[in-house]
Amino acid sequence: MKRILFSLVAVMAFSAFAKAQNLQVHYDFGDERKQITTTLEMFKPDKYGSTFFFVDMDYSNDTRGIDNGVSLAYWEIARSFKWNENQKFEPRVEFNSGNFKLNDPLPFTVIENAWLVGGQYTFNNADFSKVLTIQANYKYIKDKEDASFQLTAVWGLHFMDRKLSFTGFADFWKEEMIWDTDYRFLMEPQIWYNASKNFSFGSEIEMSNNFVKDEFVVNPTLAVKWTF
């Protein structure tokens, strides 16, 4: 689940099999996590480009000292633009924002509003069973970074007549932190077994460096997904 971007895990929507919307429910096994996270995604292409958004919510637990309510809410919305059917490069804009809940020192901490503008290029085979999208963005983070950047890769690989899917994204960006380095990395590969056109089960592994801690962190999940 992207706190990030997932970006975007929209590449599945390039294939004929994928639908426009899905709901994922993850149980996070990471240290000090042990929580449920839901992700709602929508991807809608049209003749002028595509719109993508997702909303992540973490549901609190006793381990984190929050025993009721949503402890994190985060969303991203992005729009790409095209002017012909076979266009590979698309200009794009994106907005990110959110909140997470802490008991100490403040009851709520803001995830700063961020605006991104840039472009993306998509590589794919004939049946869209293999898709890779590369993004390069200028990034403005309110009250924090006036001139930052973000690089993103989004992929979708489908096997066994699309019964098995390997999807995910990787983000690398600059953002001032309280520790020494300002460069952050987040990758969230997902593996899904598509039991039907609507129901899938699988796993996600969140791998990050300088994201929520000044170290490399791995957080695996077990997950189910319903595609509408």
C-alpha positions in Angstrom: 0.0 0.0 0.0 1.5 3.2 -0.9 1.8 6.0 1.6 3.2 6.6 -1.1 2.2 6.7 -4.6 1.2 3.8 -5.7 1.8 5.5 -6.7 0.6 3.7 -8.5 -0.3 0.3 -9.1 -2.4 1.3 -12.0 -0.6 -0.7 -14.6 -2.9 -3.7 -14.3 -5.6 -1.5 -15.8 -3.7 -1.4 -19.1 -4.6 -5.1 -19.6 -8.0 -6.3 -20.8 -8.3 -8.4 -17.6 -8.1 -5.6 -15.2 -11.1 -3.6 -13.9 -11.3 0.0 -12.9 -11.6 -0.3 -9.1 -10.4 -2.6 -6.4 -10.4 -2.8 -2.6 -7.5 -4.5 -0.8 -7.4 -5.6 2.9 -3.9 -6.2 4.3 -2.7 -7.6 7.6 0.7 -6.1 8.3 3.2 -8.3 10.1 5.9 -5.6 10.4 7.6 -4.7 13.7 5.4 -2.4 15.8 2.7 -2.7 13.1 0.4 -5.8 13.6 -2.5 -3.9 12.0 -5.1 -4.0 9.3 -4.7 -1.6 6.3 -7.3 -1.1 3.6 -6.5 0.3 0.1 -9.1 1.6 -2.3 -7.9 2.1 -5.8 -9.4 3.5 -9.0 -8.0 3.7 -12.5 -10.0 5.2 -15.4 -8.5 5.7 -18.9 -10.2 7.8 -21.5 -9.2 9.2 -24.9 -7.5 12.2 -23.3 -5.4 10.2 -20.8 -6.1 8.5 -17.5 -7.1 9.3 -13.9 -5.8 7.3 -10.9 -6.3 7.6 -7.2 -5.9 5.5 -4.1 -6.8 5.9 -0.4 -4.9 4.1 2.4 -6.2 3.7 5.9 -4.4 2.0 8.8 -6.6 0.8 11.7 -5.1 1.4 15.1 -3.9 -1.3 17.5 -2.7 -1.5 21.1 0.9 -2.1 20.1 1.1 1.5 18.7 -0.7 3.0 21.7 -3.8 3.7 19.8 -6.7 1.5 20.7 -9.5 3.0 18.6 -10.0 4.6 15.2 -8.1 5.1 12.1 -4.4 5.8 12.9 -3.4 6.9 9.4 -5.2 8.2 6.3 -3.4 8.9 3.1 -4.4 9.5 -0.5 -3.0 10.3 -3.9 -4.7 11.4 -7.1 -3.0 11.7 -10.5 -3.9 12.6 -14.0 -2.0 11.8 -17.2 -2.6 13.5 -20.6 -2.4 12.2 -24.2 -3.4 13.4 -27.6 -3.3 10.3 -29.7 -4.2 6.6 -29.2 -0.7 5.1 -29.5 1.1 7.8 -27.4 3.8 6.3 -25.1 4.9 9.5 -23.3 2.3 11.4 -21.3 2.6 14.6 -19.2 1.1 14.1 -15.7 0.1 15.9 -12.5 -0.4 14.5 -9.0 -1.5 15.5 -5.5 -0.7 13.7 -2.2 -1.9 14.4 1.4 -2.8 12.7 4.6 -2.8 12.6 8.4 -1.6 10.1 11.0 -2.6 9.8 14.7 -0.2 9.9 17.6 -0.8 9.9 21.3 2.5 11.7 22.0 3.5 14.4 21.5 0.6 15.6 19.4 -2.8 13.9 18.9 -2.5 14.3 15.1 0.5 14.9 12.8 0.1 16.3 9.3 1.5 14.5 6.2 2.3 17.6 4.2 0.4 18.4 1.0 2.6 17.6 -2.0 2.1 18.6 -5.7 4.0 16.8 -8.5 4.2 17.6 -12.2 6.2 15.7 -14.8 5.9 12.9 -17.4 5.7 9.2 -17.8 6.7 6.7 -20.4 5.2 3.2 -20.8 6.8 0.1 -22.2 4.5 -2.9 -22.9 4.2 -6.1 -25.0 1.4 -6.7 -27.4 -1.2 -8.2 -25.0 -0.2 -6.0 -22.0 0.8 -9.0 -19.9 4.1 -7.1 -19.3 3.9 -3.4 -18.5 6.5 -1.0 -17.1 5.8 2.8 -16.6 8.7 5.1 -15.7 7.8 8.6 -14.2 10.0 11.6 -13.5 8.4 14.5 -11.5 9.2 17.9 -10.0 7.8 17.7 -6.5 6.7 20.6 -4.2 6.1 19.7 -0.6 4.3 22.5 1.3 6.4 24.2 4.1 9.2 21.7 3.4 10.6 21.4 -0.1 10.2 24.1 -2.8 12.2 22.2 -5.5 12.4 18.5 -4.9 12.0 15.5 -7.3 10.5 12.0 -7.4 11.3 9.1 -9.6 8.8 6.3 -9.9 8.6 2.9 -11.6 5.3 1.0 -11.8 5.1 -2.6 -13.2 2.7 -5.3 -13.9 3.6 -8.9 -14.9 0.9 -11.5 -15.5 1.5 -15.3 -15.9 -0.4 -18.6 -16.1 -3.2 -17.1 -18.3 -3.3 -14.2 -15.9 -4.0 -16.4 -12.9 -0.8 -15.1 -11.3 0.1 -11.4 -11.2 3.3 -9.6 -10.0 2.7 -5.9 -9.6 4.2 -3.0 -7.7 6.0 0.3 -7.6 9.2 1.9 -6.4 9.7 5.5 -5.4 12.8 7.5 -4.9 12.5 11.2 -3.8 14.1 14.0 -1.8 12.4 15.3 1.4 14.0 16.9 4.4 14.0 14.7 7.4 15.1 15.0 11.1 18.0 12.6 10.4 21.1 13.3 8.3 19.9 12.1 4.8 17.1 13.7 2.9 16.7 11.0 0.3 14.0 8.4 0.7 13.1 5.1 -1.0 10.0 3.0 -0.9 9.1 -0.1 -2.9 6.0 -2.3 -2.5 6.0 -5.4 -4.7 2.7 -7.4 -4.6 2.0 -11.0 -5.7 -1.6 -12.0 -6.4 -3.3 -15.3 -7.2 -6.4 -14.4 -9.2 -8.9 -17.0 -8.1 -11.6 -15.3 -10.3 -12.0 -12.1 -12.2 -13.1 -10.5 -8.9 -11.3 -12.2 -6.1 -7.5 -12.4 -5.5 -5.3 -13.3 -2.5 -1.6 -12.7 -2.0 1.0 -10.6 -0.3 2.8 -7.3 -0.3 6.3 -6.6 1.0 6.9 -3.0 1.9 10.7 -2.3 1.6 11.9 1.2 2.6 14.9 3.2 3.5 14.7 6.5 5.4 11.0 6.4 5.0 9.6 6.2 8.6 12.9 5.3 10.2 16.6 6.1 9.5 17.2 2.6 8.4 16.2 -0.1 5.9 12.9 -1.7 6.9 10.9 -4.7 5.6 7.2 -5.1 6.4 5.3 -8.1 4.8 1.5 -8.5 4.6 -1.1 -11.1 3.8 -3.9 -9.7 1.7 -7.1 -10.2 -0.2 -8.4 -8.1 -3.0 -11.9 -7.6 -4.5 -12.0 -6.1 -8.1 -15.2 -4.4 -8.9 
